[in-house]
Amino acid sequence: MSNRQVNTDSQGSFRRLEDLLHQPGNRFCADCGSPDPKWVSVNLGVFICIKCSGVHRSLGVHISKVLSVKLDDWTDEQIESLEDMGGNAASNMIYEAHLPENIKKPRPDSSIEERSDFIRRKYELQQFLNSNVQISTTSSSNSFSSPHDKKNYEKQHNGHGLHFLGHTFRHSWRRKDTEHKPTKKSTGIGMVEFVGLIKVNIIRGTNLAIRDVMTSDPYVILTLGHQSMKTRVIKRNLNPVWNERLMLSIPNPVPPLKVEVYDKDKFSADDRMGEAEIDIQPLISAAKAYENSTITESMQLGKWLATEDNTLVKDSVINLVDGKVKQEINLKLQNVECGELEIELECVPLSQ
């Protein structure tokens, strides 16, 4: 596929997302009503604002997988699924089917405590659903068996008096009077304020440790506070190239970014292949300092020196590139016999 065709496809995908954003129900955040939302929970099918997106990320990707309309790459399948799900109006008809009078939705100026409490009750605890159903959150994909199932539900709850047919959702819905709802474990997350987002590009691994007979099946897990995301598994490769971008919300106070590499096993626990920690505070400070900068040329903003006391293979430089604050890092993995990891960080301010 030519570069021209790739660019054309990308522009077409963005136009389809823009069309969805311009639908009346999607012009405001599904949870707090903030205008012009630019974030999407792809499995819940809702457009949300930057502040609510941070709470969604803290729920975990098994409940809400958040992507940016502008900053993330979208597949045709994801966009088609989003189109089929019907947007904010359709989703709220389900997740807010029975919103008690004493429960008020957050407003654009609501506190993080108010947002977090409402969003958790709405999606994680599912307290506002129809009284005889619940939605399975065991899959990171759409909570419905198919977009057709969701459309059926919407038709049955659009004011025409049609009753709910439990067997229609036999794969992902369960009657509460016949099956016990799993006890929710306490997450211990509490009310977290987010100061921005960090985009992590896991580029490649080099000379990784052998965990199978002659090779390994490596993947990477990123952890920031209570959030975790992982890359795809690359089979039988000690020098894997991922080039995979993952996005995490930055909580306040700012914890270190933890990086762990594992070998995927089918019949036993995955084997550890090393780990490292990254202090992202200098990157955040640089991003805040140049958030409203009008500088157009690339320039170096700072440097993290490689020493015997840290995990750097070489000096790590923070640069301003095309108005974006980025940091290239080559890490020596710790608690393992060998292995290095090359990654790139980009700090995204909340204003974006």
C-alpha contacts under 8 A as a table, 3 or more apart, distances in Angstrom:
res1	aa1	res2	aa2	distance
1	M	5	Q	6.38
1	M	6	V	6.84
2	S	5	Q	5.20
2	S	6	V	6.33
3	N	6	V	5.01
3	N	7	N	6.14
4	R	7	N	5.18
4	R	8	T	6.15
5	Q	8	T	4.97
5	Q	9	D	6.09
6	V	9	D	5.14
6	V	10	S	6.14
7	N	10	S	5.03
7	N	11	Q	6.13
8	T	11	Q	5.13
8	T	12	G	6.15
9	D	12	G	5.02
9	D	13	S	6.22
10	S	13	S	5.13
10	S	14	F	6.25
11	Q	14	F	5.11
11	Q	15	R	6.17
12	G	15	R	5.10
12	G	16	R	6.35
13	S	16	R	5.15
13	S	17	L	6.35
13	S	74	W	7.12
13	S	75	T	7.82
13	S	76	D	7.04
13	S	79	I	7.51
14	F	17	L	5.02
14	F	18	E	6.07
14	F	69	V	7.64
14	F	70	K	7.87
15	R	18	E	4.90
15	R	19	D	6.10
16	R	19	D	5.04
16	R	20	L	6.38
16	R	79	I	7.54
17	L	20	L	5.06
17	L	21	L	6.21
17	L	69	V	7.01
17	L	79	I	7.14
18	E	21	L	4.94
18	E	22	H	6.25
19	D	22	H	5.22
19	D	23	Q	6.72
20	L	23	Q	5.41
20	L	26	N	6.95
20	L	83	E	7.32
20	L	87	G	7.69
21	L	26	N	5.25
21	L	27	R	5.87
21	L	36	D	7.90
21	L	37	P	7.86
21	L	47	F	7.65
22	H	26	N	6.50
22	H	27	R	5.93
23	Q	26	N	5.41
23	Q	27	R	6.48
24	P	27	R	5.63
25	G	28	F	6.73
25	G	87	G	6.97
25	G	88	N	5.53
25	G	89	A	5.30
26	N	29	C	6.93
26	N	30	A	7.34
26	N	37	P	7.68
26	N	46	V	7.69
26	N	47	F	5.98
26	N	87	G	6.33
26	N	88	N	5.57
26	N	89	A	7.53
27	R	35	P	5.98
27	R	36	D	5.34
27	R	37	P	6.64
28	F	32	C	7.97
28	F	33	G	4.89
28	F	34	S	5.27
28	F	35	P	4.37
28	F	36	D	5.70
28	F	37	P	5.98
28	F	47	F	7.58
28	F	48	I	7.41
29	C	32	C	5.59
29	C	33	G	4.48
29	C	34	S	5.04
29	C	35	P	6.38
29	C	36	D	7.34
29	C	37	P	5.48
29	C	46	V	7.99
29	C	47	F	5.80
29	C	48	I	4.26
29	C	49	C	5.42
29	C	88	N	7.95
30	A	33	G	6.12
30	A	46	V	6.18
30	A	47	F	6.05
30	A	48	I	5.66
30	A	88	N	5.47
30	A	89	A	7.93
30	A	92	N	7.15
31	D	48	I	6.80
31	D	52	C	7.15
31	D	105	K	6.87
31	D	106	P	6.78
31	D	115	R	7.94
31	D	119	I	7.05
32	C	52	C	7.54
32	C	105	K	6.28
32	C	106	P	4.66
32	C	107	R	4.71
32	C	108	P	5.49
32	C	110	S	7.95
32	C	115	R	7.51
33	G	106	P	7.71
33	G	107	R	6.13
33	G	108	P	6.01
34	S	37	P	6.82
34	S	49	C	6.38
34	S	107	R	7.18
34	S	108	P	4.80
35	P	49	C	7.85
36	D	49	C	7.48
37	P	47	F	6.02
37	P	48	I	5.09
37	P	49	C	4.40
37	P	50	I	7.22
38	K	47	F	6.94
38	K	48	I	6.62
38	K	49	C	6.06
38	K	50	I	7.12
38	K	68	S	6.18
38	K	69	V	5.49
38	K	70	K	7.32
39	W	47	F	5.70
39	W	48	I	5.18
39	W	49	C	5.91
39	W	50	I	6.52
39	W	53	S	6.66
39	W	66	V	6.81
39	W	67	L	5.84
39	W	68	S	4.54
39	W	69	V	5.70
40	V	45	G	7.02
40	V	46	V	5.66
40	V	47	F	4.48
40	V	48	I	5.78
40	V	53	S	7.83
40	V	66	V	5.49
40	V	67	L	5.34
40	V	68	S	6.22
40	V	69	V	6.95
41	S	44	L	5.37
41	S	45	G	5.64
41	S	46	V	5.42
41	S	47	F	6.59
41	S	48	I	7.46
41	S	56	H	7.80
41	S	64	S	5.68
41	S	65	K	5.23
41	S	66	V	4.41
41	S	67	L	6.44
42	V	45	G	5.09
42	V	46	V	7.05
42	V	64	S	7.38
42	V	65	K	5.86
42	V	66	V	6.27
42	V	67	L	6.98
42	V	78	Q	7.10
42	V	82	L	6.57
42	V	142	N	7.65
43	N	63	I	7.82
43	N	64	S	6.23
43	N	65	K	6.19
43	N	140	S	6.88
43	N	141	S	5.40
43	N	142	N	4.35
43	N	143	S	6.66
44	L	64	S	6.44
44	L	65	K	7.98
44	L	91	S	7.16
44	L	142	N	6.51
44	L	143	S	7.13
45	G	82	L	5.62
45	G	85	M	5.89
45	G	86	G	7.25
45	G	87	G	5.55
45	G	88	N	6.95
45	G	91	S	6.65
46	V	87	G	5.44
46	V	88	N	4.91
46	V	91	S	6.71
47	F	87	G	7.10
47	F	88	N	6.38
48	I	52	C	6.23
48	I	53	S	6.22
49	C	52	C	5.45
49	C	53	S	6.04
50	I	53	S	5.02
50	I	54	G	6.66
50	I	350	L	6.64
51	K	54	G	5.57
51	K	55	V	7.19
51	K	112	I	7.91
51	K	194	F	7.56
51	K	350	L	7.94
52	C	55	V	5.25
52	C	56	H	6.33
52	C	115	R	6.73
52	C	116	S	7.93
53	S	56	H	4.92
53	S	57	R	6.20
53	S	66	V	6.79
54	G	57	R	5.19
54	G	58	S	6.47
54	G	194	F	6.35
54	G	249	S	5.72
55	V	58	S	5.13
55	V	59	L	6.69
55	V	115	R	7.42
55	V	116	S	5.84
55	V	119	I	7.30
55	V	192	V	7.82
56	H	59	L	5.32
56	H	60	G	7.30
56	H	64	S	5.81
56	H	65	K	7.63
56	H	66	V	7.10
56	H	119	I	7.44
57	R	60	G	5.59
57	R	61	V	6.86
57	R	64	S	6.63
57	R	65	K	6.93
57	R	66	V	6.52
57	R	227	Q	6.96
57	R	248	L	7.40
57	R	249	S	7.00
58	S	189	I	7.67
58	S	226	H	6.58
58	S	227	Q	5.85
59	L	62	H	7.87
59	L	63	I	6.16
59	L	64	S	6.57
59	L	120	R	7.49
59	L	124	E	7.30
60	G	63	I	5.71
60	G	64	S	6.17
60	G	65	K	7.30
60	G	227	Q	6.64
60	G	228	S	7.49
61	V	64	S	4.83
61	V	65	K	4.50
61	V	66	V	7.65
61	V	140	S	6.07
61	V	229	M	7.92
62	H	65	K	7.14
62	H	137	T	6.10
62	H	138	T	6.36
62	H	139	S	5.83
62	H	140	S	4.34
62	H	141	S	7.84
63	I	123	Y	7.30
63	I	124	E	6.76
63	I	137	T	5.67
63	I	138	T	7.98
63	I	139	S	7.94
63	I	140	S	6.61
64	S	140	S	7.51
65	K	140	S	7.25
67	L	71	L	7.90
67	L	72	D	6.12
68	S	71	L	5.18
68	S	72	D	5.25
69	V	72	D	6.40
74	W	78	Q	6.50
74	W	79	I	7.00
75	T	78	Q	5.27
75	T	79	I	6.49
76	D	79	I	5.18
76	D	80	E	6.04
77	E	80	E	5.11
77	E	81	S	6.09
78	Q	81	S	5.14
78	Q	82	L	6.18
79	I	82	L	4.99
79	I	83	E	6.14
80	E	83	E	5.03
80	E	84	D	6.16
81	S	84	D	5.07
81	S	85	M	6.17
81	S	147	P	7.07
82	L	85	M	5.20
82	L	86	G	6.88
82	L	87	G	6.94
83	E	86	G	5.77
83	E	87	G	7.14
84	D	147	P	5.66
85	M	90	A	7.20
85	M	91	S	7.61
85	M	147	P	5.86
85	M	150	K	6.82
85	M	151	K	7.51
86	G	89	A	7.06
86	G	90	A	5.28
86	G	91	S	7.19
87	G	90	A	5.72
87	G	91	S	6.27
88	N	91	S	5.16
88	N	92	N	5.88
89	A	92	N	5.36
89	A	93	M	6.19
90	A	93	M	5.20
90	A	94	I	6.83
90	A	154	E	6.92
91	S	94	I	5.31
91	S	95	Y	6.14
92	N	95	Y	4.98
92	N	96	E	5.08
92	N	97	A	7.09
93	M	96	E	5.65
93	M	97	A	5.25
93	M	154	E	7.65
94	I	97	A	5.08
94	I	129	L	6.12
94	I	130	N	7.45
94	I	154	E	7.88
95	Y	122	K	6.16
95	Y	123	Y	6.95
95	Y	126	Q	6.96
95	Y	128	F	5.82
95	Y	129	L	5.21
96	E	99	L	5.30
96	E	122	K	7.13
96	E	128	F	5.01
96	E	129	L	6.06
97	A	128	F	5.92
97	A	129	L	5.27
97	A	130	N	5.82
98	H	128	F	4.89
98	H	129	L	5.93
98	H	130	N	6.27
99	L	103	I	6.67
99	L	128	F	5.23
100	P	103	I	5.36
100	P	128	F	7.65
101	E	104	K	7.26
105	K	118	F	6.85
106	P	109	D	7.93
106	P	110	S	5.61
106	P	114	E	6.23
106	P	115	R	5.78
106	P	118	F	7.19
107	R	110	S	5.05
110	S	114	E	6.19
110	S	115	R	6.74
111	S	114	E	5.32
111	S	115	R	6.42
112	I	115	R	5.09
112	I	116	S	5.93
112	I	191	M	6.67
112	I	192	V	6.97
112	I	193	E	6.21
113	E	116	S	5.23
113	E	117	D	6.09
113	E	191	M	5.52
113	E	192	V	7.83
114	E	117	D	5.33
114	E	118	F	6.24
115	R	118	F	5.36
115	R	119	I	5.99
116	S	119	I	5.31
116	S	120	R	6.01
116	S	191	M	6.50
117	D	120	R	5.47
117	D	121	R	6.23
118	F	121	R	5.18
118	F	122	K	5.99
119	I	122	K	4.98
119	I	123	Y	6.06
119	I	124	E	7.58
120	R	123	Y	5.54
120	R	124	E	4.94
120	R	125	L	6.17
120	R	126	Q	7.94
121	R	124	E	5.91
121	R	125	L	4.80
121	R	126	Q	5.78
121	R	127	Q	5.62
121	R	128	F	7.63
122	K	125	L	6.29
122	K	126	Q	4.97
122	K	127	Q	5.89
122	K	128	F	6.08
123	Y	126	Q	5.05
123	Y	127	Q	7.94
125	L	184	K	7.82
126	Q	129	L	5.93
126	Q	134	Q	6.95
126	Q	135	I	7.71
129	L	133	V	6.95
129	L	134	Q	6.90
130	N	133	V	5.87
130	N	134	Q	7.82
131	S	176	K	7.95
132	N	175	R	5.58
132	N	176	K	5.57
132	N	177	D	7.17
133	V	166	G	7.86
133	V	173	W	6.29
133	V	174	R	5.86
133	V	175	R	5.15
133	V	176	K	5.92
134	Q	173	W	5.70
134	Q	174	R	6.01
134	Q	175	R	7.13
134	Q	176	K	7.10
135	I	143	S	6.40
135	I	144	F	7.70
135	I	172	S	6.16
135	I	173	W	5.23
135	I	174	R	7.37
136	S	139	S	7.42
136	S	143	S	6.15
136	S	172	S	5.32
136	S	173	W	6.26
136	S	174	R	7.96
137	T	140	S	7.23
137	T	143	S	6.40
139	S	142	N	7.45
139	S	143	S	6.94
140	S	143	S	7.75
142	N	145	S	7.29
142	N	146	S	7.46
143	S	172	S	6.57
144	F	147	P	6.79
144	F	149	D	6.30
144	F	150	K	6.30
144	F	169	F	7.39
144	F	171	H	7.88
144	F	172	S	5.79
144	F	173	W	7.83
145	S	149	D	6.31
145	S	169	F	6.98
145	S	171	H	6.00
145	S	172	S	5.94
146	S	149	D	5.33
146	S	150	K	6.88
147	P	150	K	5.17
147	P	151	K	6.32
148	H	151	K	5.11
148	H	152	N	6.23
149	D	152	N	5.09
149	D	153	Y	6.35
149	D	168	T	6.90
149	D	169	F	6.66
150	K	153	Y	5.07
150	K	154	E	6.28
151	K	154	E	5.05
151	K	155	K	6.23
152	N	155	K	5.15
152	N	156	Q	6.28
153	Y	156	Q	5.10
153	Y	157	H	6.36
153	Y	164	F	7.41
154	E	157	H	5.20
154	E	158	N	6.08
155	K	158	N	5.48
155	K	162	L	7.96
156	Q	159	G	7.77
156	Q	160	H	7.29
156	Q	161	G	7.35
156	Q	162	L	4.97
156	Q	163	H	6.09
156	Q	164	F	6.29
157	H	160	H	7.19
157	H	161	G	7.36
157	H	162	L	6.79
157	H	163	H	7.56
157	H	164	F	7.79
158	N	161	G	7.81
159	G	162	L	7.73
165	L	168	T	5.74
165	L	169	F	7.86
166	G	169	F	5.91
166	G	170	R	6.86
166	G	173	W	7.38
166	G	174	R	7.43
166	G	175	R	6.96
167	H	170	R	4.95
169	F	172	S	5.66
169	F	173	W	4.99
169	F	174	R	7.62
170	R	173	W	5.65
170	R	174	R	6.80
174	R	178	T	7.89
174	R	179	E	6.81
175	R	178	T	5.66
175	R	179	E	6.26
176	K	179	E	5.42
176	K	180	H	6.45
176	K	181	K	6.83
177	D	180	H	7.59
187	T	190	G	7.88
189	I	192	V	7.23
189	I	226	H	6.64
192	V	251	P	6.31
192	V	252	N	6.93
193	E	251	P	5.74
193	E	252	N	5.61
194	F	197	L	7.96
194	F	249	S	6.36
194	F	250	I	5.37
194	F	251	P	4.36
194	F	252	N	5.77
195	V	249	S	7.73
195	V	250	I	5.71
195	V	251	P	6.14
195	V	252	N	6.33
195	V	349	P	7.35
195	V	350	L	6.58
196	G	249	S	6.06
196	G	250	I	5.25
196	G	251	P	7.74
196	G	347	C	7.26
196	G	348	V	5.89
196	G	349	P	4.75
196	G	350	L	4.78
197	L	247	M	6.87
197	L	248	L	5.68
197	L	249	S	4.38
197	L	250	I	5.21
197	L	347	C	5.97
197	L	348	V	4.98
197	L	349	P	6.41
197	L	350	L	7.06
198	I	247	M	5.75
198	I	248	L	5.44
198	I	249	S	6.33
198	I	250	I	6.59
198	I	345	L	6.79
198	I	346	E	5.68
198	I	347	C	4.59
198	I	348	V	5.84
199	K	245	R	6.59
199	K	246	L	5.76
199	K	247	M	4.47
199	K	248	L	6.59
199	K	345	L	5.81
199	K	346	E	5.06
199	K	347	C	6.35
199	K	348	V	7.27
200	V	245	R	5.47
200	V	246	L	5.20
200	V	247	M	6.17
200	V	343	I	6.97
200	V	344	E	5.89
200	V	345	L	4.78
200	V	346	E	6.54
201	N	243	N	6.23
201	N	244	E	5.47
201	N	245	R	4.24
201	N	246	L	6.40
201	N	343	I	5.54
201	N	344	E	5.05
201	N	345	L	6.38
202	I	231	T	7.98
202	I	242	W	6.11
202	I	243	N	5.50
202	I	244	E	5.27
202	I	245	R	6.28
202	I	246	L	7.88
202	I	341	L	7.98
202	I	342	E	6.70
202	I	343	I	4.72
202	I	344	E	6.78
203	I	241	V	6.02
203	I	242	W	5.38
203	I	243	N	4.24
203	I	244	E	6.57
203	I	341	L	7.75
203	I	342	E	5.54
203	I	343	I	5.18
203	I	344	E	7.26
204	R	239	N	7.00
204	R	240	P	5.56
204	R	241	V	4.25
204	R	242	W	5.59
204	R	243	N	6.73
204	R	341	L	6.00
204	R	342	E	5.37
204	R	343	I	7.16
205	G	208	L	6.54
205	G	238	L	7.30
205	G	239	N	5.18
205	G	240	P	5.32
205	G	241	V	6.55
205	G	339	G	7.12
205	G	340	E	5.66
205	G	341	L	4.48
205	G	342	E	6.25
206	T	238	L	6.61
206	T	239	N	4.57
206	T	240	P	7.11
206	T	339	G	5.76
206	T	340	E	5.10
206	T	341	L	6.31
207	N	238	L	5.59
207	N	239	N	5.74
207	N	338	C	6.61
207	N	339	G	4.88
207	N	340	E	6.63
208	L	238	L	4.88
208	L	239	N	6.51
208	L	273	M	7.24
208	L	338	C	5.95
208	L	339	G	4.05
208	L	340	E	6.70
209	A	215	T	7.84
209	A	216	S	7.36
209	A	238	L	6.95
209	A	273	M	6.03
209	A	336	V	7.29
209	A	337	E	6.63
209	A	338	C	5.63
209	A	339	G	6.07
210	I	213	V	7.39
210	I	214	M	6.28
210	I	215	T	4.94
210	I	216	S	5.47
210	I	238	L	7.28
211	R	214	M	7.61
211	R	215	T	6.33
211	R	216	S	5.29
211	R	263	D	6.64
211	R	271	D	6.85
211	R	273	M	7.72
212	D	215	T	5.31
212	D	216	S	5.36
215	T	236	R	5.49
215	T	237	N	6.21
215	T	238	L	6.22
216	S	235	K	6.99
216	S	236	R	5.13
216	S	237	N	5.92
216	S	238	L	6.22
216	S	263	D	5.74
216	S	264	K	7.66
217	D	233	V	6.26
217	D	234	I	5.48
217	D	235	K	4.43
217	D	236	R	5.05
217	D	237	N	6.29
217	D	238	L	7.89
217	D	262	Y	7.88
217	D	263	D	4.92
217	D	264	K	5.34
217	D	265	D	7.77
218	P	233	V	5.66
218	P	234	I	5.70
218	P	235	K	7.00
218	P	236	R	7.93
218	P	237	N	7.32
218	P	238	L	7.64
218	P	240	P	7.56
218	P	261	V	6.59
218	P	262	Y	5.45
218	P	263	D	4.48
218	P	264	K	6.24
218	P	273	M	7.94
219	Y	230	K	7.08
219	Y	231	T	5.67
219	Y	232	R	5.95
219	Y	233	V	4.73
219	Y	234	I	6.62
219	Y	261	V	5.74
219	Y	262	Y	5.53
219	Y	263	D	6.52
219	Y	264	K	7.26
220	V	230	K	5.46
220	V	231	T	5.39
220	V	232	R	7.80
220	V	259	V	6.97
220	V	260	E	5.65
220	V	261	V	4.53
220	V	262	Y	6.38
221	I	228	S	6.79
221	I	229	M	5.72
221	I	230	K	4.24
221	I	231	T	6.65
221	I	259	V	5.95
221	I	260	E	5.16
221	I	261	V	6.34
221	I	262	Y	7.86
222	L	228	S	5.46
222	L	229	M	5.31
222	L	230	K	6.06
222	L	257	L	7.03
222	L	258	K	5.73
222	L	259	V	4.95
222	L	260	E	6.60
223	T	226	H	7.06
223	T	227	Q	5.57
223	T	228	S	4.35
223	T	229	M	6.69
223	T	257	L	5.99
223	T	258	K	5.03
223	T	259	V	6.66
224	L	227	Q	5.30
224	L	228	S	6.51
224	L	248	L	7.16
224	L	249	S	7.92
224	L	250	I	7.32
224	L	255	P	6.52
224	L	256	P	6.67
224	L	257	L	5.09
224	L	258	K	6.43
225	G	251	P	6.95
225	G	255	P	6.05
225	G	256	P	7.89
225	G	257	L	7.97
227	Q	248	L	7.14
229	M	246	L	7.15
230	K	246	L	7.92
231	T	242	W	7.60
231	T	244	E	6.75
231	T	246	L	7.93
232	R	242	W	7.72
233	V	264	K	7.10
234	I	237	N	6.61
234	I	240	P	6.52
234	I	242	W	7.78
237	N	240	P	5.46
250	I	254	V	6.55
251	P	254	V	5.51
251	P	255	P	7.41
252	N	255	P	7.86
254	V	280	I	7.81
254	V	281	Q	6.87
255	P	279	D	7.63
255	P	280	I	7.96
256	P	277	E	6.10
256	P	278	I	5.44
256	P	279	D	4.91
256	P	280	I	6.31
257	L	277	E	5.62
257	L	278	I	5.03
257	L	279	D	6.51
257	L	280	I	6.77
258	K	275	E	7.45
258	K	276	A	6.06
258	K	277	E	4.59
258	K	278	I	6.48
259	V	275	E	5.45
259	V	276	A	5.20
259	V	277	E	6.05
259	V	278	I	7.92
260	E	272	R	7.73
260	E	273	M	7.47
260	E	274	G	6.02
260	E	275	E	4.27
260	E	276	A	6.60
261	V	272	R	6.25
261	V	273	M	5.04
261	V	274	G	5.50
261	V	275	E	6.15
262	Y	270	D	6.22
262	Y	271	D	5.50
262	Y	272	R	4.57
262	Y	273	M	5.03
262	Y	274	G	7.41
263	D	270	D	5.49
263	D	271	D	5.03
263	D	272	R	6.37
263	D	273	M	6.58
264	K	270	D	5.03
264	K	271	D	6.95
265	D	268	S	5.74
265	D	269	A	6.40
265	D	270	D	5.17
265	D	271	D	7.45
266	K	269	A	7.96
273	M	336	V	6.16
273	M	339	G	7.98
274	G	333	L	5.02
274	G	334	Q	5.24
274	G	335	N	5.53
274	G	336	V	5.01
274	G	339	G	7.51
275	E	333	L	5.11
275	E	334	Q	5.18
275	E	335	N	6.84
275	E	336	V	7.99
276	A	311	T	7.02
276	A	331	L	7.31
276	A	332	K	7.49
276	A	333	L	5.65
276	A	334	Q	5.91
279	D	282	P	7.28
280	I	283	L	5.35
280	I	284	I	6.34
281	Q	284	I	5.03
281	Q	285	S	6.09
282	P	285	S	5.08
282	P	286	A	6.20
283	L	286	A	5.17
283	L	287	A	6.17
283	L	318	I	6.84
283	L	325	V	7.40
283	L	326	K	7.51
283	L	327	Q	7.16
283	L	346	E	7.98
283	L	347	C	6.76
284	I	287	A	5.02
284	I	288	K	6.19
284	I	347	C	6.24
285	S	288	K	5.21
285	S	289	A	6.19
286	A	289	A	5.08
286	A	290	Y	6.29
286	A	301	L	6.92
286	A	325	V	7.12
287	A	290	Y	5.33
287	A	291	E	5.65
287	A	324	K	7.90
287	A	325	V	5.65
287	A	347	C	6.20
287	A	348	V	7.48
287	A	349	P	7.08
288	K	291	E	5.03
288	K	349	P	7.16
289	A	292	N	7.79
289	A	293	S	7.95
290	Y	293	S	4.83
290	Y	325	V	7.99
291	E	349	P	7.02
293	S	323	G	7.74
294	T	323	G	7.99
295	I	323	G	7.13
296	T	322	D	6.26
296	T	323	G	6.40
297	E	320	L	7.95
297	E	321	V	7.23
297	E	322	D	6.97
298	S	319	N	7.05
298	S	320	L	5.31
298	S	321	V	4.78
298	S	322	D	6.55
298	S	323	G	7.94
299	M	319	N	5.72
299	M	320	L	5.28
299	M	321	V	7.02
300	Q	317	V	7.07
300	Q	318	I	6.07
300	Q	319	N	4.43
300	Q	320	L	6.28
301	L	317	V	7.66
301	L	318	I	5.42
301	L	319	N	5.34
301	L	320	L	6.68
302	G	317	V	5.90
302	G	318	I	5.01
302	G	319	N	7.12
303	K	315	D	6.76
303	K	316	S	5.62
303	K	317	V	4.39
303	K	318	I	5.92
304	W	315	D	5.71
304	W	316	S	4.90
304	W	317	V	6.25
305	L	312	L	7.78
305	L	314	K	7.27
305	L	315	D	4.55
305	L	316	S	6.39
306	A	310	N	6.64
306	A	311	T	7.44
306	A	312	L	5.00
306	A	313	V	6.42
306	A	314	K	5.17
306	A	315	D	4.78
306	A	316	S	7.35
307	T	310	N	5.68
307	T	311	T	7.79
307	T	312	L	7.10
308	E	311	T	7.66
311	T	331	L	5.49
311	T	332	K	5.06
311	T	333	L	7.03
311	T	334	Q	7.49
312	L	315	D	6.75
312	L	316	S	7.48
312	L	329	I	7.25
312	L	330	N	5.83
312	L	331	L	4.75
312	L	332	K	5.94
313	V	330	N	5.44
313	V	331	L	5.58
313	V	332	K	5.94
313	V	340	E	7.96
314	K	329	I	7.96
314	K	330	N	6.53
315	D	329	I	7.88
316	S	327	Q	6.82
316	S	328	E	5.84
316	S	329	I	5.29
316	S	330	N	7.37
317	V	327	Q	5.70
317	V	328	E	6.17
317	V	329	I	7.72
318	I	325	V	6.93
318	I	326	K	5.65
318	I	327	Q	4.40
318	I	328	E	7.05
319	N	325	V	5.75
319	N	326	K	5.39
319	N	327	Q	6.27
320	L	323	G	5.95
320	L	324	K	5.47
320	L	325	V	4.64
320	L	326	K	6.41
321	V	324	K	5.14
321	V	325	V	6.38
321	V	326	K	7.12
324	K	346	E	7.13
324	K	347	C	7.68
324	K	348	V	7.95
325	V	346	E	5.78
325	V	347	C	6.07
326	K	344	E	6.94
326	K	345	L	5.45
326	K	346	E	4.40
326	K	347	C	6.74
327	Q	344	E	5.63
327	Q	345	L	5.03
327	Q	346	E	6.49
328	E	342	E	7.69
328	E	343	I	6.18
328	E	344	E	4.52
328	E	345	L	6.45
329	I	342	E	5.90
329	I	343	I	5.42
329	I	344	E	6.05
329	I	345	L	7.86
330	N	340	E	6.92
330	N	341	L	5.73
330	N	342	E	4.52
330	N	343	I	6.51
331	L	340	E	5.43
331	L	341	L	5.12
331	L	342	E	6.38
332	K	338	C	7.91
332	K	339	G	6.31
332	K	340	E	4.62
332	K	341	L	6.64
333	L	336	V	6.67
333	L	338	C	7.01
333	L	339	G	5.64
333	L	340	E	5.55
333	L	341	L	7.08
336	V	339	G	7.52
348	V	352	Q	6.81
349	P	352	Q	5.83
